[in-house]
Amino acid sequence: MYQCPYPHLFTPIRLGSQQFRNRIFASPMSGRSLDSKNRPTAECVAFYEEKARGGAASVCLGDCCVDSVNGLFGEDMVRADDPGNHHAFNMFSMGVSRYGCVASAELSHAGLYAYASRAAGHTVYGPVDGVTAAGEEYRQMPEEVIEATIERYAAAAAFFKSCGFGMVTVHMGHGWGLSQFLSSKVNTRTDRWGGTLENRCRMPVAILDAIRKRVGPGFPIEVRISGSEVTPRGYDLDEGIAIAKQLDGHCDLLHVSAGHHEYAEVFCVTHPSVFSEDSCNVGYAAAIKPHVKVPVATVGAHSDPELLEEIIASGKADVVEIARALLADPELPNKARAGRREEIRPCLRCLTCFSHLITNGQIYCAVNPRIGRELEHRYASGAEKAKTVLIAGGGVGGMQAAISCADRGHKVILCEKTDKLGGALLCEEDVPFKKKIKAYLEFQRREIARRDIEVRLNTPVTPALAAEIGPDVLLAALGARPSAPPIPGLDGPNVLTAEEAYRHAEKVGRRVAVLGGGLVGVELAIHLAVLGREVTVIEMLPMLNNGGNILHQNALDAEIKAKNIRLALGTRVLKVDESGVTGLRGEKEEHFPADSVLCAMGQKPLREEADALRFCAPEFYALGDCLTPKNILQATTMADAIARNI
């Protein structure tokens, strides 16, 4: 007889008159597949549908602005005050609810951070007059605008209800508009809308009461707050508890997050990074829960079903809200409920998804090539003709190619020249803050083992081997090797590659100079600093190179500061010797004493090795680092796309 491994996590919860099938909610997230009028498209709906189909109890459409004149943070946001969204919102609610999931919408107002409203020439309001860090003025929101804003929230909630949504989420956290009114550090008004705790909460409470009047008694209202803004510039947990007590009774679910979106020093509190522990923010919800009667939700780095079960069972929270882990695997709830924990694809917490949303307007996931391409995969069929596919290289790209090809019905032979699948990432497996990488590689190996894929270790692919096998398709996923620019002394006995330093940290001296300020060099510097080394990163460019992952850089910057890592930016390396590194910064030479010098100055793609295999099969593809060294996202995306074209 089946026995649910996580009975508390999968017990339904009732909010208002709405039943939710379990305690896992997909927290608000922007999809950004919008049309020219910023209305959700079929691609946008499919992005959220994946989570509903995967078993989440609620899925929330994030960043729906209630005031597109005065409250718009970015131009590419959903307008909750656009009646032309009626069709798109109905398509969204139908797409989500047909799986037994409750559709929700996050209602937001940027307040003094309404950058897009300012750019359009409209007035920007905060609780009081002020000037942003960028020197832009905002005005104190007058009473008539406050009253109009209250009505805008209520009208937006009613609009979403009329479009088939089963809940709304009112965003009062992360430093946005309503959070500004709640904060004693920001809201210093002297009228009835500010100053005292009760006055600061007056507008948020009025909004909730106005929504309740418009949507009726049974329609659930979720409120998202920061339990603490975790910065001297914001409010602390004691104030967060006091705010929660004021909101209690005016909503159906209190969603407790943390941090402040516009303060870089706490960005990785709101969005936990690779350096954070799983479920690291649950303490804020647990601290607030004893002080309120309403159910409480927690959010932040949730992914492990064992931890989620413990959170619900112990009473720390009543609901867990998940964002990035449901990108890595939208099927997480269904797999957990069925006891298939080992089949849950782990989230790397690398922030690739959020960085791509900001830089390219679309979310992609480093480990899940379906994300951002849901419709492509939904309507994809198996291969018209099963082929024999020989894959050379068992790194990230090669493993994903093997899985995707096998899923399409091809016969797959995966060859790896070493004794273990994993490629270049294997050297990082035992680094504490890289444990998610290790979990991902282990997951991919298990996925390969679950499929009819022939794996040959200690087997480099040669033209002779290809002739023996006679494949229809050959995929070269050979990777890259560290490059060594012509710098005097770089071949000295005190010089190691990044891979050697990871594998043999005992060979690294006390004082370390890392050549290269890309992700490889900076992450290696942090690892060695944790091990007690004195580290200097030397980079020729005037800034560190984040490789396009702008938000992961926030996490790295915080660790660089915390670990006292010295940065020598704008410095060209002239020579290396037994005493360290000599560099040129501007017009001045500078010596950096070092016992060990670590070279992390880029990768050289193994193109010649790949070219040697080019004519060993009727179809040939090169992918990943042997084409152009980039990252995990590029490798998995290319591998899956090629597999779907075979």
C-alpha positions as CSV (number, residue, x, y, z in Angstrom):
1,M,0.0,0.0,0.0
2,Y,1.2,3.5,-0.9
3,Q,2.4,5.6,2.0
4,C,3.1,9.3,1.4
5,P,6.6,10.1,2.5
6,Y,5.7,13.7,3.3
7,P,2.2,13.7,4.8
8,H,2.3,17.2,6.4
9,L,3.6,18.8,3.2
10,F,0.9,17.2,1.1
11,T,-2.0,17.8,3.5
12,P,-4.5,20.3,1.9
13,I,-4.9,23.8,3.4
14,R,-8.0,26.0,3.3
15,L,-7.7,29.7,2.9
16,G,-11.0,31.5,2.9
17,S,-13.3,29.3,0.9
18,Q,-10.5,28.1,-1.4
19,Q,-9.0,24.6,-1.0
20,F,-5.3,24.2,-1.9
21,R,-4.2,20.6,-2.6
22,N,-0.9,20.8,-0.7
23,R,1.4,23.3,1.1
24,I,3.7,24.0,-1.9
25,F,3.0,27.3,-3.6
26,A,4.9,28.6,-6.6
27,S,5.9,32.1,-5.4
28,P,5.4,35.2,-7.5
29,M,7.7,35.3,-10.5
30,S,7.9,37.3,-13.7
31,G,7.8,35.4,-16.9
32,R,8.1,38.3,-19.3
33,S,6.9,36.6,-22.4
34,L,4.6,39.5,-23.0
35,D,3.3,41.0,-26.3
36,S,3.8,44.7,-27.4
37,K,1.1,45.8,-25.0
38,N,2.7,43.9,-22.1
39,R,0.0,41.3,-22.1
40,P,0.8,37.6,-21.3
41,T,1.2,35.5,-24.4
42,A,0.7,31.7,-24.9
43,E,4.4,31.3,-24.1
44,C,3.9,33.2,-20.9
45,V,1.0,31.0,-19.9
46,A,2.9,27.8,-20.7
47,F,5.8,29.0,-18.4
48,Y,3.4,29.0,-15.4
49,E,1.4,26.0,-16.5
50,E,4.5,23.8,-16.1
51,K,4.4,24.5,-12.4
52,A,0.7,23.7,-12.1
53,R,1.1,20.5,-14.0
54,G,4.0,19.6,-11.8
55,G,1.9,19.6,-8.7
56,A,2.1,23.1,-7.0
57,A,-1.0,24.1,-5.1
58,S,-0.9,27.7,-6.3
59,V,0.9,29.5,-9.1
60,C,1.4,33.2,-9.0
61,L,1.7,35.7,-11.9
62,G,4.3,38.1,-10.5
63,D,4.8,41.9,-10.8
64,C,1.3,43.0,-11.8
65,C,1.4,46.8,-11.5
66,V,-1.8,48.3,-10.2
67,D,-0.9,51.8,-11.3
68,S,0.8,51.9,-14.7
69,V,0.9,55.7,-14.5
70,N,2.6,56.4,-11.2
71,G,3.7,53.0,-9.9
72,L,5.6,51.3,-12.8
73,F,9.0,49.9,-11.9
74,G,9.9,48.6,-15.4
75,E,8.4,49.1,-18.8
76,D,8.0,45.3,-19.4
77,M,5.5,44.6,-16.6
78,V,2.0,43.3,-16.6
79,R,-0.5,46.1,-16.2
80,A,-3.2,45.1,-13.8
81,D,-5.1,48.3,-14.7
82,D,-5.3,47.4,-18.4
83,P,-8.8,46.1,-19.2
84,G,-7.4,44.8,-22.5
85,N,-5.7,42.0,-20.4
86,H,-9.1,40.3,-19.8
87,H,-8.5,37.7,-22.5
88,A,-4.9,37.0,-21.5
89,F,-5.7,36.7,-17.8
90,N,-8.5,34.3,-18.5
91,M,-6.2,32.2,-20.6
92,F,-3.7,32.2,-17.7
93,S,-6.3,31.2,-15.0
94,M,-7.7,28.5,-17.2
95,G,-4.2,27.1,-18.1
96,V,-3.3,26.9,-14.4
97,S,-6.6,25.8,-12.8
98,R,-7.2,23.0,-15.2
99,Y,-4.6,21.0,-13.3
100,G,-6.3,21.5,-10.0
101,C,-4.0,24.5,-9.1
102,V,-5.1,27.9,-7.8
103,A,-4.1,30.8,-10.0
104,S,-2.9,33.9,-8.1
105,A,-1.7,37.3,-9.1
106,E,0.8,39.6,-7.3
107,L,-0.4,43.2,-7.0
108,S,2.5,45.7,-6.8
109,H,3.3,49.4,-6.8
110,A,6.9,50.5,-7.0
111,G,6.4,53.7,-5.0
112,L,9.6,55.8,-5.1
113,Y,11.2,53.2,-7.3
114,A,8.8,53.7,-10.2
115,Y,11.6,54.2,-12.6
116,A,9.5,53.5,-15.8
117,S,6.8,56.0,-14.6
118,R,9.5,58.7,-14.2
119,A,11.0,57.9,-17.6
120,A,7.5,58.4,-19.1
121,G,7.3,61.9,-17.5
122,H,4.9,61.0,-14.7
123,T,5.2,62.0,-11.1
124,V,6.8,59.5,-8.8
125,Y,5.5,59.3,-5.2
126,G,6.9,58.0,-1.9
127,P,5.6,58.3,1.6
128,V,7.5,61.6,2.0
129,D,9.5,63.9,-0.3
130,G,13.0,62.7,-1.0
131,V,15.8,62.0,-3.5
132,T,16.9,58.6,-4.6
133,A,20.5,57.4,-4.6
134,A,20.6,58.3,-8.3
135,G,19.7,61.9,-7.4
136,E,16.1,61.7,-8.7
137,E,13.4,63.4,-6.7
138,Y,10.1,61.9,-5.6
139,R,7.1,63.6,-4.0
140,Q,5.1,62.9,-0.9
141,M,2.0,61.0,-2.0
142,P,-0.9,63.3,-1.3
143,E,-4.0,62.0,0.4
144,E,-6.1,62.0,-2.8
145,V,-3.5,59.9,-4.5
146,I,-3.4,57.5,-1.5
147,E,-7.2,57.1,-1.7
148,A,-7.0,56.5,-5.5
149,T,-4.2,54.0,-5.0
150,I,-6.3,52.1,-2.4
151,E,-9.0,51.9,-5.0
152,R,-6.6,50.8,-7.7
153,Y,-5.6,47.8,-5.6
154,A,-9.2,46.9,-5.0
155,A,-10.1,47.2,-8.6
156,A,-7.1,45.1,-9.7
157,A,-8.1,42.3,-7.3
158,A,-11.7,42.4,-8.5
159,F,-10.4,42.3,-12.1
160,F,-8.3,39.2,-11.5
161,K,-11.2,37.5,-9.7
162,S,-13.4,38.2,-12.7
163,C,-10.8,36.6,-14.9
164,G,-10.9,33.3,-13.0
165,F,-8.1,33.8,-10.5
166,G,-8.6,32.1,-7.2
167,M,-6.4,34.4,-5.0
168,V,-4.4,37.6,-5.1
169,T,-1.1,38.3,-3.4
170,V,-0.5,41.9,-2.3
171,H,3.2,42.8,-2.3
172,M,4.1,44.7,0.8
173,G,7.8,43.6,1.0
174,H,11.2,44.0,-0.5
175,G,11.2,47.8,-0.3
176,W,8.4,48.4,-2.8
177,G,5.6,50.9,-2.5
178,L,3.6,49.6,0.4
179,S,6.7,48.4,2.2
180,Q,7.9,52.1,2.1
181,F,4.7,53.1,4.0
182,L,5.2,50.3,6.5
183,S,8.9,51.2,7.3
184,S,9.7,53.6,10.2
185,K,13.0,54.4,8.3
186,V,11.1,55.7,5.3
187,N,7.7,56.8,6.3
188,T,8.2,59.8,8.6
189,R,5.0,61.5,7.7
190,T,3.3,63.5,10.4
191,D,-0.3,63.0,9.2
192,R,-2.6,59.9,9.7
193,W,-0.7,58.0,7.0
194,G,2.7,57.9,8.8
195,G,4.8,58.2,12.0
196,T,3.3,55.7,14.4
197,L,3.1,52.0,13.7
198,E,-0.7,52.2,13.4
199,N,-0.5,55.2,11.0
200,R,2.2,53.5,8.9
201,C,0.0,50.5,8.5
202,R,-3.1,52.5,7.8
203,M,-2.8,52.5,4.0
204,P,-1.8,48.8,3.7
205,V,-4.7,47.8,6.0
206,A,-7.1,50.0,4.0
207,I,-6.0,48.3,0.8
208,L,-6.7,44.9,2.2
209,D,-10.1,46.0,3.6
210,A,-11.0,47.6,0.2
211,I,-10.0,44.4,-1.6
212,R,-12.1,42.3,0.8
213,K,-15.1,44.5,0.1
214,R,-14.7,44.1,-3.6
215,V,-13.9,40.3,-3.8
216,G,-16.2,39.0,-1.0
217,P,-15.6,37.1,2.2
218,G,-14.4,33.7,0.8
219,F,-11.8,34.9,-1.7
220,P,-8.3,34.4,-0.3
221,I,-5.9,37.4,0.1
222,E,-2.2,36.7,0.5
223,V,0.1,39.4,1.8
224,R,3.8,39.3,1.2
225,I,6.1,41.2,3.7
226,S,9.7,41.3,4.6
227,G,9.9,39.9,8.1
228,S,13.1,42.0,8.4
229,E,14.8,44.2,5.8
230,V,18.1,43.0,7.3
231,T,19.9,46.3,6.9
232,P,20.5,49.3,9.1
233,R,18.7,51.3,6.3
234,G,15.5,49.2,6.8
235,Y,13.4,47.8,9.6
236,D,14.4,44.8,11.8
237,L,12.5,41.6,12.9
238,D,10.9,43.3,15.9
239,E,9.3,45.8,13.6
240,G,8.4,43.1,11.2
241,I,6.6,41.2,13.9
242,A,4.7,44.5,14.9
243,I,3.7,45.0,11.2
244,A,2.5,41.4,10.9
245,K,0.3,41.9,14.0
246,Q,-1.3,44.9,12.4
247,L,-2.0,43.0,9.2
248,D,-3.4,40.0,11.1
249,G,-7.1,39.5,10.5
250,H,-7.1,41.5,7.3
251,C,-5.7,38.7,5.1
252,D,-5.8,34.9,4.7
253,L,-2.1,34.1,4.4
254,L,0.9,36.1,5.6
255,H,3.8,35.4,3.2
256,V,7.1,36.2,5.1
257,S,10.1,37.0,3.0
258,A,13.1,39.1,3.9
259,G,15.4,41.9,2.7
260,H,15.1,44.9,0.4
261,H,15.2,44.6,-3.3
262,E,17.0,47.9,-4.0
263,Y,19.8,47.5,-1.5
264,A,22.6,45.5,-3.0
265,E,24.0,44.5,0.4
266,V,20.9,42.4,1.2
267,F,20.0,41.2,-2.3
268,C,21.3,37.7,-1.5
269,V,19.1,37.6,1.6
270,T,16.0,38.1,-0.5
271,H,17.4,35.8,-3.2
272,P,19.7,33.3,-1.4
273,S,22.8,32.4,-3.3
274,V,25.1,29.4,-3.6
275,F,26.7,30.5,-0.3
276,S,23.3,30.2,1.6
277,E,22.0,27.1,3.3
278,D,18.7,25.5,2.2
279,S,15.6,27.1,3.6
280,C,17.8,29.8,5.2
281,N,15.0,32.4,5.6
282,V,12.5,30.2,7.4
283,G,13.5,31.8,10.7
284,Y,11.6,35.0,9.8
285,A,8.4,33.2,9.3
286,A,8.9,31.0,12.4
287,A,9.5,34.2,14.5
288,I,6.3,35.9,13.3
289,K,4.0,32.8,13.4
290,P,3.4,32.8,17.2
291,H,2.2,36.4,17.0
292,V,-0.6,36.0,14.4
293,K,-3.6,33.9,14.0
294,V,-3.5,33.8,10.2
295,P,-1.5,31.0,8.5
296,V,2.1,31.9,7.6
297,A,4.1,31.1,4.5
298,T,7.9,31.0,4.2
299,V,10.0,31.6,1.1
300,G,13.7,31.5,0.4
301,A,16.0,28.6,-0.9
302,H,13.4,25.9,-0.4
303,S,14.0,22.7,-2.4
304,D,14.6,19.7,-0.2
305,P,11.4,17.8,0.5
306,E,12.8,16.5,3.8
307,L,13.3,20.1,5.0
308,L,10.0,21.2,3.7
309,E,8.2,18.4,5.6
310,E,10.0,19.4,8.8
311,I,9.0,23.0,8.4
312,I,5.3,22.2,8.1
313,A,5.4,19.4,10.7
314,S,7.2,21.5,13.3
315,G,4.9,24.4,12.9
316,K,7.5,26.9,11.6
317,A,5.2,27.7,8.8
318,D,1.9,26.5,7.2
319,V,3.0,26.9,3.6
320,V,6.3,26.8,1.7
321,E,6.7,29.1,-1.3
322,I,9.2,28.1,-4.0
323,A,10.5,30.0,-7.0
324,R,13.8,28.8,-8.5
325,A,13.6,25.1,-7.5
326,L,10.4,24.9,-9.5
327,L,12.3,26.2,-12.5
328,A,15.0,23.5,-12.1
329,D,12.2,21.0,-11.8
330,P,8.5,22.0,-12.0
331,E,7.7,18.4,-11.2
332,L,9.2,18.7,-7.7
333,P,5.8,18.4,-5.9
334,N,4.6,15.4,-7.9
335,K,8.0,13.6,-7.6
336,A,8.2,14.3,-3.8
337,R,4.6,13.1,-3.2
338,A,5.3,9.9,-5.2
339,G,8.5,9.2,-3.2
340,R,10.8,9.9,-6.2
341,R,13.1,12.3,-4.4
342,E,16.1,11.1,-6.3
343,E,14.5,12.1,-9.5
344,I,14.2,15.8,-8.5
345,R,16.5,17.9,-10.6
346,P,18.5,20.1,-8.1
347,C,18.5,23.9,-8.4
348,L,22.1,25.3,-8.5
349,R,20.9,28.6,-6.9
350,C,23.2,30.2,-9.5
351,L,20.8,33.1,-10.3
352,T,21.2,32.5,-14.0
353,C,17.4,32.6,-14.3
354,F,17.0,36.0,-12.7
355,S,20.0,37.5,-14.4
356,H,18.7,36.5,-17.8
357,L,15.3,38.0,-16.9
358,I,17.0,41.3,-16.3
359,T,19.4,41.3,-19.2
360,N,17.4,39.5,-21.9
361,G,13.8,39.8,-20.7
362,Q,13.3,36.1,-20.5
363,I,13.9,33.4,-17.8
364,Y,16.1,30.4,-18.7
365,C,17.4,27.8,-16.3
366,A,21.0,26.5,-16.3
367,V,20.0,22.9,-15.6
368,N,16.5,22.7,-17.2
369,P,16.4,23.4,-21.0
370,R,12.6,23.3,-21.0
371,I,12.3,26.6,-19.1
372,G,11.6,29.5,-21.5
373,R,10.8,26.9,-24.2
374,E,7.8,25.2,-22.8
375,L,5.7,25.2,-25.9
376,E,8.6,23.9,-28.0
377,H,8.8,20.9,-25.7
378,R,5.1,20.4,-25.2
379,Y,4.5,19.9,-28.9
380,A,7.8,18.1,-29.7
381,S,7.4,14.5,-30.9
382,G,9.8,11.6,-30.8
383,A,12.3,11.2,-33.6
384,E,10.9,10.3,-37.0
385,K,13.7,7.7,-37.3
386,A,15.8,6.2,-34.5
387,K,19.5,6.8,-35.1
388,T,22.7,5.7,-33.5
389,V,24.2,8.7,-31.8
390,L,27.8,8.6,-30.6
391,I,28.7,11.3,-28.1
392,A,32.3,12.2,-27.5
393,G,32.7,13.7,-24.0
394,G,30.8,13.1,-20.7
395,G,30.8,16.6,-19.3
396,V,27.7,18.8,-18.7
397,G,26.9,19.1,-22.5
398,G,27.6,15.5,-23.3
399,M,25.4,14.2,-20.5
400,Q,22.5,16.4,-21.4
401,A,22.8,15.5,-25.0
402,A,22.7,11.8,-24.1
403,I,19.6,12.2,-22.0
404,S,17.8,14.3,-24.6
405,C,18.7,12.0,-27.5
406,A,17.6,8.9,-25.6
407,D,14.3,10.6,-24.7
408,R,13.6,11.1,-28.4
409,G,14.1,7.4,-29.1
410,H,17.7,7.3,-30.4
411,K,20.3,4.7,-29.5
412,V,23.0,6.5,-27.6
413,I,26.6,5.6,-26.9
414,L,28.3,8.1,-24.5
415,C,32.1,7.9,-24.4
416,E,34.2,9.7,-21.8
417,K,38.0,9.5,-21.8
418,T,38.3,9.6,-18.0
419,D,36.9,7.2,-15.4
420,K,33.9,9.4,-14.4
421,L,31.2,11.5,-16.0
422,G,31.1,15.2,-15.1
423,G,33.9,16.9,-17.1
424,A,35.5,20.1,-16.0
425,L,33.1,20.5,-13.0
426,L,34.4,17.4,-11.3
427,C,37.3,19.4,-9.7
428,E,34.7,21.5,-7.8
429,E,32.6,18.7,-6.4
430,D,34.0,18.9,-2.9
431,V,34.0,22.7,-2.6
432,P,31.4,23.4,0.2
433,F,29.6,26.2,-1.7
434,K,29.6,24.1,-4.8
435,K,27.6,21.2,-3.3
436,K,24.7,22.0,-5.6
437,I,27.0,21.3,-8.5
438,K,27.9,17.9,-7.1
439,A,24.2,17.2,-6.6
440,Y,23.4,18.1,-10.2
441,L,26.2,15.9,-11.6
442,E,25.0,13.0,-9.5
443,F,21.5,13.6,-10.7
444,Q,22.5,13.6,-14.3
445,R,24.4,10.3,-13.8
446,R,21.3,8.8,-12.3
447,E,19.2,10.0,-15.2
448,I,21.6,8.4,-17.6
449,A,21.5,5.2,-15.7
450,R,17.7,5.2,-15.8
451,R,17.8,5.2,-19.6
452,D,19.0,2.8,-22.2
453,I,22.3,4.6,-22.7
454,E,25.5,2.8,-23.3
455,V,28.3,4.5,-21.3
456,R,31.9,3.8,-22.1
457,L,34.4,5.3,-19.6
458,N,38.1,5.5,-20.1
459,T,37.2,5.6,-23.8
460,P,38.3,8.6,-26.0
461,V,36.5,8.8,-29.3
462,T,38.8,8.4,-32.2
463,P,38.2,8.1,-36.0
464,A,39.0,4.4,-35.6
465,L,36.4,4.0,-32.8
466,A,33.8,5.9,-34.8
467,A,34.5,3.7,-37.9
468,E,34.0,0.6,-35.7
469,I,30.7,1.8,-34.3
470,G,29.4,3.4,-37.5
471,P,27.1,6.0,-35.9
472,D,24.5,8.0,-37.8
473,V,25.3,11.1,-35.7
474,L,28.4,12.1,-33.9
475,L,28.3,14.8,-31.2
476,A,31.6,16.3,-30.1
477,A,31.3,17.6,-26.5
478,L,35.0,17.6,-25.8
479,G,35.2,20.7,-23.7
480,A,38.2,23.1,-23.3
481,R,41.5,23.3,-21.5
482,P,43.0,26.2,-19.5
483,S,44.7,28.8,-21.7
484,A,48.2,30.1,-20.8
485,P,49.0,33.5,-22.3
486,P,52.7,34.2,-23.1
487,I,53.7,35.7,-19.7
488,P,57.3,35.2,-18.5
489,G,57.4,32.8,-15.6
490,L,53.9,31.4,-16.1
491,D,55.5,27.9,-16.4
492,G,57.3,28.2,-13.1
493,P,57.0,25.6,-10.3
494,N,54.8,27.9,-8.1
495,V,52.2,28.3,-10.8
496,L,49.1,26.0,-10.8
497,T,45.9,26.0,-13.0
498,A,42.6,26.5,-11.3
499,E,41.7,22.8,-11.7
500,E,45.0,21.8,-10.0
501,A,44.3,24.2,-7.1
502,Y,40.8,22.8,-6.6
503,R,42.0,19.2,-6.7
504,H,45.2,19.8,-4.6
505,A,44.6,22.7,-2.2
506,E,47.4,21.4,-0.1
507,K,49.9,22.5,-2.8
508,V,48.7,26.1,-2.5
509,G,50.8,28.4,-0.3
510,R,49.7,30.8,2.3
511,R,49.8,33.9,0.0
512,V,48.0,33.4,-3.3
513,A,47.8,35.5,-6.4
514,V,44.9,34.5,-8.7
515,L,45.4,35.7,-12.3
516,G,42.0,36.4,-13.8
517,G,38.9,38.0,-12.4
518,G,36.2,35.9,-14.2
519,L,33.9,33.6,-12.4
520,V,36.5,30.8,-12.3
521,G,39.1,33.0,-10.7
522,V,36.8,34.7,-8.2
523,E,35.1,31.5,-7.0
524,L,38.5,29.9,-6.6
525,A,39.7,32.9,-4.6
526,I,36.7,32.6,-2.3
527,H,37.3,28.9,-1.8
528,L,41.0,29.4,-0.9
529,A,40.1,32.3,1.4
530,V,37.7,30.0,3.3
531,L,40.7,27.6,3.7
532,G,42.7,30.4,5.3
533,R,44.8,31.7,2.4
534,E,45.6,35.4,1.9
535,V,44.3,36.0,-1.7
536,T,44.7,38.7,-4.3
537,V,42.8,38.6,-7.6
538,I,44.6,40.3,-10.4
539,E,42.4,41.3,-13.4
540,M,43.4,43.3,-16.5
541,L,40.0,44.8,-17.0
542,P,38.7,47.6,-14.7
543,M,36.0,45.3,-13.3
544,L,35.4,41.7,-12.5
545,N,33.9,39.6,-15.4
546,N,30.7,38.0,-14.3
547,G,30.2,36.1,-17.5
548,G,26.7,37.7,-17.9
549,N,25.5,36.5,-14.6
550,I,25.1,39.9,-13.1
551,L,23.2,38.8,-9.9
552,H,25.6,36.0,-9.0
553,Q,28.2,38.8,-9.0
554,N,26.3,40.4,-6.1
555,A,26.9,37.2,-4.1
556,L,30.5,37.1,-5.1
557,D,31.0,40.8,-4.1
558,A,29.6,40.1,-0.7
559,E,32.0,37.1,-0.2
560,I,35.0,39.1,-1.5
561,K,34.3,41.7,1.2
562,A,33.6,39.2,3.9
563,K,36.7,37.2,3.2
564,N,39.1,40.2,2.8
565,I,40.1,39.3,-0.7
566,R,42.2,41.9,-2.3
567,L,41.3,43.1,-5.8
568,A,43.9,44.5,-8.2
569,L,41.7,45.6,-11.1
570,G,43.0,47.3,-14.3
571,T,46.3,45.5,-13.8
572,R,48.2,43.8,-16.6
573,V,50.5,41.0,-15.5
574,L,54.1,41.6,-16.7
575,K,55.9,38.6,-15.2
576,V,55.7,35.8,-12.6
577,D,58.6,34.6,-10.5
578,E,59.2,32.7,-7.2
579,S,58.4,35.9,-5.2
580,G,55.0,36.5,-6.8
581,V,53.6,38.6,-9.6
582,T,54.7,41.9,-11.1
583,G,51.9,43.9,-12.8
584,L,51.3,47.2,-14.4
585,R,48.5,49.3,-13.0
586,G,48.1,52.4,-15.1
587,E,51.7,53.6,-15.6
588,K,53.0,52.2,-12.3
589,E,54.5,48.8,-11.7
590,E,53.4,46.9,-8.6
591,H,54.6,43.7,-7.0
592,F,52.2,41.3,-5.5
593,P,54.0,38.9,-3.1
594,A,52.7,35.3,-3.5
595,D,53.8,31.8,-2.6
596,S,51.5,30.4,-5.2
597,V,50.2,31.9,-8.5
598,L,47.0,30.4,-9.9
599,C,46.2,30.9,-13.6
600,A,42.5,31.4,-14.3
601,M,42.8,33.4,-17.5
602,G,40.4,31.7,-19.7
603,Q,39.8,28.5,-21.6
604,K,41.0,27.2,-25.0
605,P,38.3,25.2,-26.9
606,L,39.4,21.8,-28.1
607,R,38.3,22.6,-31.7
608,E,41.1,20.7,-33.4
609,E,40.2,17.6,-31.5
610,A,36.5,18.1,-32.5
611,D,37.4,18.8,-36.1
612,A,39.3,15.4,-36.2
613,L,35.9,13.8,-35.8
614,R,33.9,16.0,-38.2
615,F,33.7,13.5,-41.0
616,C,33.3,10.3,-39.0
617,A,29.5,10.3,-39.3
618,P,26.8,11.6,-41.8
619,E,25.7,14.1,-39.2
620,F,28.2,16.0,-37.0
621,Y,27.7,18.6,-34.3
622,A,30.1,20.4,-31.9
623,L,28.6,21.7,-28.7
624,G,29.5,23.3,-25.4
625,D,33.0,24.5,-24.5
626,C,34.8,22.8,-27.5
627,L,32.8,25.3,-29.7
628,T,32.9,28.4,-27.4
629,P,33.6,28.2,-23.7
630,K,30.8,29.7,-21.8
631,N,28.7,28.1,-19.0
632,I,26.3,25.4,-17.9
633,L,23.3,27.1,-19.4
634,Q,24.9,27.3,-22.8
635,A,26.0,23.7,-22.7
636,T,22.7,22.2,-21.6
637,T,20.7,24.5,-23.9
638,M,22.8,23.6,-27.0
639,A,22.8,19.9,-26.2
640,D,19.0,19.8,-25.9
641,A,18.4,21.8,-29.0
642,I,20.8,19.7,-31.1
643,A,19.2,16.5,-29.8
644,R,15.7,17.7,-30.7
645,N,16.9,18.4,-34.3
646,I,18.2,14.9,-34.9
